[in-house]
């Protein structure tokens, strides 16, 4: 799949479109097929280095997403799987 990946801190130049592995659903998490995103102010603060960088690298920004739940991890309860 393709994703915008943050490779450091700075301006928009630290964002790259890359091929990344399909994520696997983990216990306590959802797998969402993203249909739309929003750029939240906190995303820009993280990119600029004004907010602590998440531990996982490479970092795929995106605090605001909308999509369809495709799979749920153990311990997660959802109303209607596959509904957007």
MMTF fields as JSON, N, C-alpha, C and O atoms, coordinates in Angstrom:
{
  "mmtfVersion": "1.0.0",
  "mmtfProducer": "UNKNOWN",
  "numBonds": 335,
  "numAtoms": 336,
  "numGroups": 84,
  "numChains": 1,
  "numModels": 1,
  "chainsPerModel": [1],
  "groupsPerChain": [84],
  "chainIdList": ["A"],
  "bondAtomList": [4, 2, 8, 6, 12, 10, 16, 14, 20, 18, 24, 22, 28, 26, 32, 30, 36, 34, 40, 38, 44, 42, 48, 46, 52, 50, 56, 54, 60, 58, 64, 62, 68, 66, 72, 70, 76, 74, 80, 78, 84, 82, 88, 86, 92, 90, 96, 94, 100, 98, 104, 102, 108, 106, 112, 110, 116, 114, 120, 118, 124, 122, 128, 126, 132, 130, 136, 134, 140, 138, 144, 142, 148, 146, 152, 150, 156, 154, 160, 158, 164, 162, 168, 166, 172, 170, 176, 174, 180, 178, 184, 182, 188, 186, 192, 190, 196, 194, 200, 198, 204, 202, 208, 206, 212, 210, 216, 214, 220, 218, 224, 222, 228, 226, 232, 230, 236, 234, 240, 238, 244, 242, 248, 246, 252, 250, 256, 254, 260, 258, 264, 262, 268, 266, 272, 270, 276, 274, 280, 278, 284, 282, 288, 286, 292, 290, 296, 294, 300, 298, 304, 302, 308, 306, 312, 310, 316, 314, 320, 318, 324, 322, 328, 326, 332, 330],
  "bondOrderList": [1, 1, 1, 1, 1, 1, 1, 1, 1, 1, 1, 1, 1, 1, 1, 1, 1, 1, 1, 1, 1, 1, 1, 1, 1, 1, 1, 1, 1, 1, 1, 1, 1, 1, 1, 1, 1, 1, 1, 1, 1, 1, 1, 1, 1, 1, 1, 1, 1, 1, 1, 1, 1, 1, 1, 1, 1, 1, 1, 1, 1, 1, 1, 1, 1, 1, 1, 1, 1, 1, 1, 1, 1, 1, 1, 1, 1, 1, 1, 1, 1, 1, 1],
  "groupList": [{"groupName": "UNK", "atomNameList": ["N", "CA", "C", "O"], "elementList": ["N", "C", "C", "O"], "formalChargeList": [0, 0, 0, 0], "bondAtomList": [1, 0, 2, 1, 3, 2], "bondOrderList": [1, 1, 2], "singleLetterCode": "X", "chemCompType": "L-PEPTIDE LINKING"}],
  "groupTypeList": [0, 0, 0, 0, 0, 0, 0, 0, 0, 0, 0, 0, 0, 0, 0, 0, 0, 0, 0, 0, 0, 0, 0, 0, 0, 0, 0, 0, 0, 0, 0, 0, 0, 0, 0, 0, 0, 0, 0, 0, 0, 0, 0, 0, 0, 0, 0, 0, 0, 0, 0, 0, 0, 0, 0, 0, 0, 0, 0, 0, 0, 0, 0, 0, 0, 0, 0, 0, 0, 0, 0, 0, 0, 0, 0, 0, 0, 0, 0, 0, 0, 0, 0, 0],
  "groupIdList": [1, 2, 3, 4, 5, 6, 7, 8, 9, 10, 11, 12, 13, 14, 15, 16, 17, 18, 19, 20, 21, 22, 23, 24, 25, 26, 27, 28, 29, 30, 31, 32, 33, 34, 35, 36, 37, 38, 39, 40, 41, 42, 43, 44, 45, 46, 47, 48, 49, 50, 51, 52, 53, 54, 55, 56, 57, 58, 59, 60, 61, 62, 63, 64, 65, 66, 67, 68, 69, 70, 71, 72, 73, 74, 75, 76, 77, 78, 79, 80, 81, 82, 83, 84],
  "secStructList": [7, 3, 3, 3, 3, 3, 7, 1, 1, 1, 1, 4, 4, 4, 3, 3, 3, 3, 3, 7, 7, 7, 7, 7, 7, 7, 6, 6, 7, 3, 3, 3, 3, 3, 3, 3, 3, 3, 7, 7, 2, 2, 2, 2, 2, 2, 2, 2, 6, 1, 1, 7, 7, 7, 1, 1, 1, 1, 5, 7, 7, 7, 1, 3, 3, 3, 3, 3, 3, 3, 3, 3, 7, 6, 6, 7, 7, 7, 1, 7, 6, 6, 7, 7],
  "xCoordList": [0.845, 0.0, 0.886, 2.064, 0.329, 1.067, 0.684, -0.46, 1.67, 1.409, 2.373, 3.468, 1.951, 2.848, 3.641, 3.058, 4.96, 5.84, 6.698, 7.279, 6.765, 7.625, 8.988, 9.095, 10.04, 11.384, 12.3, 13.491, 11.772, 12.552, 11.68, 10.458, 12.305, 11.541, 11.935, 13.078, 10.99, 11.241, 9.989, 8.87, 10.2, 9.097, 8.47, 8.756, 7.622, 6.945, 7.902, 7.506, 9.146, 10.113, 10.433, 10.997, 10.093, 10.35, 9.228, 9.266, 8.234, 7.146, 7.384, 7.629, 7.31, 7.534, 6.413, 5.936, 5.997, 5.055, 5.872, 6.786, 5.55, 6.307, 5.373, 4.217, 5.893, 5.215, 5.558, 6.73, 4.55, 4.747, 3.955, 2.99, 4.353, 3.613, 2.184, 1.921, 1.272, -0.094, -0.022, 0.67, -0.717, -0.685, -1.47, -2.425, -1.056, -1.787, -2.49, -1.911, -3.741, -4.507, -3.906, -3.56, -3.795, -3.242, -4.358, -5.382, -4.182, -5.195, -5.464, -4.54, -6.741, -7.13, -7.159, -7.37, -6.949, -6.917, -7.897, -8.407, -8.146, -8.971, -8.099, -7.084, -8.489, -7.868, -8.899, -9.985, -8.553, -9.475, -8.934, -7.778, -9.766, -9.414, -9.76, -10.932, -8.735, -8.907, -9.48, -8.996, -10.51, -11.153, -10.873, -10.879, -10.626, -10.354, -9.494, -9.573, -8.672, -7.823, -7.977, -8.448, -7.575, -7.491, -6.111, -5.526, -5.596, -4.316, -4.623, -5.105, -4.337, -4.593, -3.397, -2.276, -3.629, -2.534, -1.426, -0.248, -1.786, -0.767, 0.135, 1.319, -0.403, 0.422, 1.523, 2.668, 1.18, 2.189, 3.198, 4.376, 2.744, 3.672, 4.674, 5.862, 4.199, 5.097, 6.097, 7.291, 5.624, 6.508, 7.605, 8.753, 7.258, 8.232, 9.171, 10.172, 8.856, 9.678, 9.281, 10.05, 8.095, 7.609, 6.808, 6.307, 6.683, 5.923, 6.679, 7.266, 6.692, 7.471, 7.108, 5.932, 8.127, 7.955, 7.5, 8.029, 6.531, 6.109, 7.28, 8.217, 7.231, 8.314, 8.522, 9.659, 7.441, 7.538, 8.078, 7.57, 9.085, 9.634, 9.664, 9.951, 9.403, 9.007, 7.606, 6.781, 7.374, 6.11, 5.176, 5.547, 3.977, 2.946, 1.962, 1.159, 2.013, 1.123, -0.33, -0.632, -1.204, -2.62, -3.46, -3.835, -3.756, -4.566, -6.047, -6.848, -6.411, -7.815, -7.995, -7.439, -8.78, -9.072, -10.542, -11.19, -11.048, -12.389, -12.287, -11.572, -12.997, -12.936, -13.871, -14.847, -13.539, -14.35, -13.562, -12.415, -14.169, -13.529, -13.522, -14.576, -12.321, -12.203, -11.949, -12.316, -11.317, -10.983, -10.819, -10.409, -11.147, -10.977, -10.054, -10.08, -9.238, -8.35, -9.074, -10.188, -8.428, -8.98, -9.298, -8.502, -10.458, -10.846, -11.535, -11.825, -11.805, -12.473, -13.883, -14.102, -14.851, -16.235, -16.684, -16.558, -17.207, -17.737, -19.147, -19.526, -19.912, -21.297, -21.47, -22.076, -20.936, -21.175, -19.886, -19.499, -19.229, -17.997, -18.289, -19.263, -17.43, -17.576, -18.486, -18.684, -19.052, -19.911, -19.093, -18.336, -19.237, -18.492, -19.244, -18.744],
  "yCoordList": [-1.173, 0.0, 1.23, 1.155, 2.347, 3.607, 4.424, 4.397, 5.157, 6.016, 7.192, 7.097, 8.291, 9.421, 9.105, 8.859, 9.109, 8.738, 9.943, 10.603, 10.215, 11.294, 10.704, 9.759, 11.254, 10.693, 11.526, 11.234, 12.535, 13.399, 14.558, 14.509, 15.606, 16.797, 17.937, 18.018, 18.816, 19.952, 20.346, 20.177, 20.872, 21.324, 20.162, 19.0, 20.472, 19.435, 18.477, 17.372, 18.886, 18.018, 16.737, 15.811, 16.652, 15.43, 14.406, 13.339, 14.725, 13.799, 13.169, 13.868, 11.847, 11.122, 10.118, 9.483, 9.98, 8.927, 7.661, 7.622, 6.614, 5.365, 4.169, 4.255, 3.05, 1.77, 1.218, 1.153, 0.824, 0.259, -1.042, -1.23, -1.94, -3.202, -2.967, -2.03, -3.836, -3.801, -4.051, -4.974, -3.253, -3.49, -4.739, -5.115, -5.374, -6.503, -6.021, -5.305, -6.425, -5.981, -6.595, -7.776, -5.77, -6.178, -6.224, -5.563, -6.993, -7.004, -5.586, -4.805, -5.275, -3.965, -2.875, -1.708, -3.227, -2.243, -2.611, -3.73, -1.64, -1.822, -1.683, -0.987, -2.341, -2.111, -1.372, -1.89, -0.154, 0.707, 0.96, 1.353, 0.736, 1.129, 2.604, 2.98, 3.431, 4.885, 5.389, 5.044, 6.205, 6.823, 8.32, 8.9, 8.955, 10.39, 10.69, 10.0, 11.728, 12.147, 13.637, 14.373, 14.061, 15.479, 15.749, 14.884, 16.923, 17.308, 18.12, 19.25, 17.529, 18.142, 19.019, 18.752, 20.047, 20.929, 20.151, 20.464, 19.144, 18.356, 17.63, 17.436, 17.221, 16.6, 17.558, 17.147, 18.83, 19.799, 20.083, 20.312, 20.07, 20.275, 19.122, 19.353, 17.879, 16.712, 16.817, 16.6, 17.148, 17.243, 18.273, 18.053, 19.392, 20.461, 20.185, 20.882, 19.171, 18.867, 19.658, 19.737, 20.243, 21.046, 20.217, 20.753, 18.945, 18.034, 16.715, 16.374, 15.958, 14.711, 13.792, 13.552, 13.284, 12.365, 11.014, 10.543, 10.382, 9.044, 8.067, 8.232, 7.062, 6.09, 5.274, 4.983, 4.906, 4.048, 4.817, 5.89, 4.294, 4.899, 3.847, 2.697, 4.114, 5.431, 5.783, 4.91, 7.058, 7.556, 7.897, 8.63, 7.367, 7.701, 8.634, 8.184, 9.943, 10.888, 10.669, 10.066, 11.166, 11.082, 10.837, 9.7, 11.874, 11.745, 11.689, 11.085, 12.315, 12.354, 11.526, 11.849, 10.453, 9.617, 9.223, 9.222, 8.892, 8.335, 7.179, 7.26, 6.114, 4.965, 3.864, 4.093, 2.654, 1.478, 0.517, 0.195, 0.055, -0.937, -2.263, -2.785, -2.802, -4.052, -5.25, -6.379, -4.991, -6.097, -5.541, -4.396, -6.37, -5.951, -6.925, -8.13, -6.377, -7.206, -7.8, -7.4, -8.75, -9.394, -8.348, -7.446, -8.485, -7.573, -6.307, -5.43, -6.187, -5.009, -5.377, -6.412, -4.533, -4.744, -3.579, -2.422, -3.876, -2.828, -3.206, -4.378, -2.191, -2.414, -3.152, -4.222, -2.58, -3.148, -3.142, -2.112, -4.272, -4.428, -4.189, -4.71, -3.393, -3.134, -1.986, -1.703, -1.308, -0.159, 1.117, 1.279, 2.026, 3.28, 4.382, 5.504],
  "zCoordList": [0.0, 0.0, 0.0, 0.349, -0.386, -0.372, 0.848, 1.301, 1.375, 2.537, 2.488, 1.933, 3.074, 3.287, 4.547, 5.603, 4.443, 5.547, 5.921, 5.06, 7.218, 7.717, 8.02, 8.802, 7.404, 7.537, 8.429, 8.532, 9.059, 9.94, 10.365, 10.223, 10.886, 11.234, 10.322, 9.872, 10.05, 9.178, 8.434, 8.919, 7.251, 6.407, 5.657, 5.947, 4.702, 3.925, 3.215, 2.845, 3.023, 2.336, 3.105, 2.523, 4.395, 5.16, 4.992, 5.605, 4.166, 3.871, 2.514, 1.531, 2.46, 1.211, 0.983, 1.924, -0.272, -0.649, -0.826, -1.65, -0.054, -0.09, -0.114, 0.3, -0.606, -0.48, 0.898, 1.266, 1.655, 2.991, 3.083, 2.343, 3.982, 4.119, 4.62, 5.373, 4.185, 4.715, 6.213, 6.643, 7.02, 8.462, 8.838, 8.158, 9.925, 10.483, 11.742, 12.559, 11.883, 13.048, 14.316, 14.351, 15.344, 16.631, 17.669, 17.494, 18.748, 19.805, 20.309, 20.538, 20.475, 20.973, 19.921, 20.254, 18.642, 17.558, 16.453, 16.395, 15.578, 14.383, 13.148, 13.174, 12.07, 10.767, 9.927, 9.667, 9.503, 8.768, 7.369, 7.209, 6.353, 4.985, 4.877, 4.863, 4.8, 4.85, 3.529, 2.451, 3.638, 2.475, 2.405, 1.319, 3.558, 3.595, 4.814, 5.83, 4.7, 5.816, 6.043, 5.176, 7.215, 7.528, 8.096, 8.748, 7.857, 8.437, 9.68, 9.601, 10.824, 12.109, 12.472, 12.038, 13.254, 13.664, 14.37, 14.196, 15.164, 15.861, 14.861, 15.138, 13.696, 12.651, 12.2, 12.014, 12.025, 11.587, 12.698, 12.421, 13.953, 15.072, 15.176, 15.403, 15.011, 15.041, 13.902, 14.106, 12.706, 11.542, 11.76, 11.375, 12.374, 12.592, 13.767, 13.934, 14.585, 15.741, 16.973, 17.93, 16.966, 18.081, 19.075, 20.064, 18.831, 19.671, 19.654, 18.626, 20.748, 20.752, 19.592, 19.318, 18.92, 17.798, 18.331, 19.338, 17.679, 18.106, 18.087, 17.306, 18.935, 19.065, 17.794, 17.425, 17.128, 15.943, 14.754, 14.43, 14.109, 12.9, 11.801, 12.133, 10.555, 10.083, 10.589, 10.854, 10.71, 11.238, 10.086, 9.169, 10.139, 9.155, 9.85, 10.667, 9.533, 10.209, 9.814, 8.784, 10.647, 10.326, 11.555, 11.84, 12.273, 13.469, 13.09, 13.804, 11.971, 11.552, 10.286, 9.237, 10.396, 9.232, 9.251, 10.298, 8.085, 7.949, 6.974, 5.976, 7.261, 6.371, 6.822, 7.535, 6.381, 6.635, 7.511, 7.203, 8.603, 9.461, 8.706, 8.343, 8.473, 7.73, 8.629, 8.302, 9.763, 10.657, 12.066, 12.255, 13.046, 14.43, 15.135, 14.885, 16.021, 16.815, 18.005, 18.343, 18.623, 19.814, 20.881, 21.145, 21.476, 22.547, 22.074, 22.887, 20.774, 20.219, 19.818, 19.189, 20.18, 19.817, 18.953, 19.353, 17.771, 16.896, 16.481, 16.488, 16.12, 15.739, 14.422, 14.38, 13.341, 12.014, 11.215, 10.662, 11.153, 10.392, 8.91, 8.367, 8.26, 6.834, 6.493, 5.311, 7.475, 7.21, 7.332, 8.29, 6.369, 6.382, 7.057, 7.148]
}
